[in-house]
Amino acid sequence: APVSVPVGSELSLRLFGGREPELRLVPEHGGMQRLTMTKIDSANRHAVVTLQENLRVQIRQSGAEDREWPITVIPDQPPLISLLEDISVTKQFGLRIKYGVSDDYGVVAAAAEISLAADKSATVAPPLRVEFPAPLKSAKNGQMAYADLAAHPWAGQAVQLRLVATDAAGQSGRSAIVNMILPQHPFKNPLARALIEQRRHIALEASRDEHAIRALDALSLYPE
């Protein structure tokens, strides 16, 4: 019966005694490949092969019975990631994100990508990426992550958030997009609210820098 292994696995062959062998790799598609086995000593040899596709491994050796092993290579699928419950806001106005991940052979990293829902600037702002702690394999009821973005210039703005998971092979999987308002600290002081508003304008629309600077000058001269 064929042996099933993950893509990228290494097949280690070691041959003891006998005459000079011929090692053949016969893929399902494409031509046969002959490999030379490396001598360990005068009688023993070895070879290492990285498996990327289904194939048959054949050894031909004078005076010995032909040997063959069919190998099925299992493709690595991108990881899956999704929210397990709605994103909530903590008492400190941070994001509380409970999510689940799965992959054939393990997820090594997870993050949130956040983009402005309506980017009016001439140059679209790159997504904000928030890295999460490495997912725990032992977490049976999902992973938990927190993101404190209440002081970010995008706080209070409509954003689109999605989760990203990456596996050991470098493949990434993404969740569905969530539309939300990024939480911000409430400011009761009118001056503080005005300063935050001008800071947001500078961050979101570079063309309004001059207008925002004049507004900040006015606030510094007439804070009331």
N, C-alpha and C positions, 0 to 999 in steps of 0.2 A: 504494500500500500504506500502511496506517496506520503512523504513527510511534509507537514505544513509548518512554515516558519514566517516571521515578520519580514517585510522587505528591509534590506540593509543588513540582514544577519550575516555573520561570517561562518562559513563552512571550513572546518579544519580537518584535513585528511592526513593520516600518518600510515605509512606502509612499512612493514617490517620484513626484511629479507626478500629474496627473489631477485630476478633480473630487472634490468632497466624497464620501468613501467611507462605506459602511455596514458595520460589523463585527458579525457575528453569532456567538454561541456556541450551539451546538445540542447539548445533552447527550442521552445515551441515555434518561434518565428526567427528566421535568420540562419546563418550558417554555423556549422560546428566549429568549436574552438579547441585547439590542442594547447595544453599547458605543461610546462616542465616542472617536475617535482624537485625540490631542493634536497640535497644530500645532508642528512644529519651526521652520518658517519659512512663507513664503507658499505654497509648493508641496509641502512634505513633511510627513508626519505619522508618529506612532508610538503604540504601545499595548503595555502589559505585562499579561499575564494569569497568575495562579497556577492551576495545573492540579490539580484534586482528583478528577476523574472522567473517564471516557471521553466524548469529545465530537467534534463537527465544527466547525472554524473556517471561517467563510465571509466573503468580502469581496465586496460588491456595489458597483459603481462605474459611473456613467453613462459610456457610450462605451468601456467595457472589458469584457473577457470575465469572467464570474463565476469566482471561484476558491474552492476548498474543500480543506481538509486534515483527514482523519480522524486523531485522536490517541487512542492507547490508554494509559491511565494505570495503571502497575503499583503495586499496594498495597505498602506497606512492612510486612514481616513482623517480629514481635518477634525479637530476637537469640536465638541458641542458645548455651548454655554447659553444659559437663559436665566431670567429672573424667576425666583421661587415665590416672591410676593412683591407687592407694590413698594417702590422706593419710599421711605419715610424720612422725616426730618427730625433730628435730635433737638434737645433743649438748647444746644449750643449752635443750632442752625446748620449743622452738618448733614450730609446725606448718609443714610443707613441703607446698605444694599445687601440683600440676601439673594444668593444665586447658586446655581448648580452647574457643575462641569462634568464632562465625561470624554474619554478618549480611549483608543485601542490600547495604548501603552503608557498613558499618563500625561497630565497637563503640567507644564513647568512654570507658566506665568499667566496672570490674568490682569486685566486693566479695564478702565472705562474711558471711552472716547466721547468727548463732548464738543458739539459744534453749535454756533449761533443759528437759531431757527430762521432768522431773517437778517442776513448780513448785508447791510446797505453800503458798506465801505467799497471803495474802488477795487481794493485787493482783498479777496476773501481771506479771512483769518484762518490760520491752520487750526485743526482740532486740538483741543486741550486733552492731554492724556494723563490719566491718574492711575498710577501703578498700584496694584493690590499686593498684600502679602502672598507669598507662594501658596497655592491651594493645597490643603491637607488631604492626603489620600484617606485618612481615617475619619474624615467628616462625613458621617452617614446622613445627616439631615441638612446638608448644604453648607456653603461657605458664607462668611460674613465679612463685609468690608465697610469702611467708613471713609468719607471724603469731606474735608473741611474747606469749602470754597466760598464761605460767606464774605471773605475779604477780597475775593477776586473781582476784577472790573466787570465780569459778566454776571455777577450776583444781581438778582432781580430781573434778569433778562430771560426771554423765552429761548430754550435750548433744546437740542436733540441729543439724547444720550443712548449709547449702545455699549454692550460689553464685548470684550475681545479676549479669547483664550488662545494660547500658543503651546504646541506640544514639543517634544524633544527633537522632532525632525524639522522644526521651524515652520510647520503649517499653522495657519490661524483660522479660527472660526469666530463668527460674530452673531450676536443676538439680534432680535428685532429692535427697532428704534423706539425709544420712549420720548414723548414730547412732555416737557415740564418747564416750570419756572425755577431757575436756580435760586435757592434760598439766600436771603441776605439779612444782615443785622438790622433790626428796626432802629431808626434814629429819631428821637423825639425832638432833639434840638434842631431848630430850623437852619442854623448855620452849618451844622454837621451834615444835614440832608443836602444842602446846596453844594457843599464841597464834594460830597460823594457823587452827586449828579454830574458835576463838571468833570470829575475824574473819569466817570463812565464815558462821557462824550469824547474825551481825549483818547481813551482806549479803543472806542468803537469806530470813531470817524476822525482819521488824522487830518482831514480837510477842515475840521472845526477847531483845530488847535488854537488859532488866533482868537476866535470867538471865546473859547473857554478861558484863555489867558486873560482877556479883558474882564470876563465875569469873575475870575478869581481875584483880579486886582480890585474890582469893585467891592467884593466881599471883604477883602482885607482892609479897605478904607472905611467901609460902612457896614460893619458886621451886623448891625441891627436891621 
